[in-house]
Amino acid sequence: VQLQASGGGLVQAGDSLRLSCAGSGLTLSSYAMGWFRQSPGKEREFVAGIRWDGHMTDYTDSVEGRFTIARDNAKNTVYLQMNSLKPEDTAVYYCAANLYGRARASHDEYDYWGQGTQVTVSS
């Protein structure tokens, strides 16, 4: 079982990035999926989540209206579209899977985690 996160990079403020989280060994359509991020010296924080059935999404306030989480069950992949990026979005981003879970959950409720992808936004 593996979650493979990708799509990070170095961008300028105002740019966009799309992160991907591909599942292998598990069917993501049965899982709520979350994106978390962690920057140096800070705790891992919830960024965005989508309920296992895809019918509900949730976002932390600081990314509401800029980030969009979506899933493509045919590709067994979840995406995080990040627009209007800000320097404070700089962090390592992790995807996580929670079997039949809600759109938002605490990090200890997730069953599987990806390895993280670095996003750096320069001012």
N, C-alpha and C positions, 0 to 999 in steps of 0.2 A: 504494500500500500504506500502510495507516494503522492504528494502534492508538489507540483513543480511551478514555482512562481517565476515570472520573467517580465521583461519590459521596462525595467528601471533604467535610469540614466542620468546624465547631467544636462539640465536645461536652464533657460533663463526665466525669470519671473514673467508671468503672463502666458507662457507656453503650455502645451498639453502633452500628456503621456497616457498611454493605455497599458495597464498591467494585465497580465493573464495568469491564470492559475489552472493548470491542467491536472486532472486526476488520472492516476493509473492504479489499478487494483481495487478501485471503488467507484460506484456509480454516483456521481455528484447530484443527480436529480433527487436522491433520497436524503440529501444533506442540506441543512442551512449552511450558507457560506458567509464567512466574515473576512474582512480585511482589517488588520491591525497595523500599527506602526510604532516604532520605537526609535528615539533619538538618544544620543549619548547623555547619560545622567538622568534620564527620565524613564518612567514606567511605560510599559507597553500599553497603548491606548486603542480602544475601538474606533474604527474609522467609518466603516460601512458594512451593512449586512443584508442578506436576502433570505427570506424564509425558505424552508425546504421545498415548498410547492411553488415558489416564485411569486406569490401573491402579495407579498409585503416586503418593503425595504425600509431600512433605517440608516440614519447618518448622524455622525456627531455634528454638533452645531457649526463648528469651524469649517466644515466642508460642504454643508448643505447648499445646494444650488450650483456647486462647482464640480462635484464628483458624482458619478453615476455607477452603480453596480448593476451588472446584468449577467445572465447565465445563458449559455447555449448548450442545452442538454445533448444535442446531436454530436457536439464536439467534446462533451464532457469537460467543459471549460467554463470558468467564471472570469469576468472582466471587471476592471475598475478603470473607468474613463475619468481622467483627472484634467480638468480645464482650469484656466486662470491660475496656474500654480504660483505659490508664494514661497519665499525663502523659509517660512515657518513650516512648510510641508516637508522639508528635508528630513528624511528618516529612512530606516530600513522598513520595508513594507512586507508583511507576512499575510498569507492567506490561511484560512483554517476551516475545517469542516465539522459540523455538529449534526449527528444523525437525527432526522426529523425535528430539527430545532427551530427556534424562533428567529426572527430577523436580527434581534440583538440579544446577546448573551455575554456573560462574563467569560474571560479567557479560559477559566478552568473548566468550562462546560464543553469546550471543543475537543473532539476526539483525535483529530489529526491536524498537523501543522506543516506548512511548506517551509522551505529553507530561507526565505527572505530575499528581497531584491532591493538594492539601494536606489533611492531617489534623492537627487541633489538639485536644489533650485538656487541659482545664483541671482543676486539682486542687480 
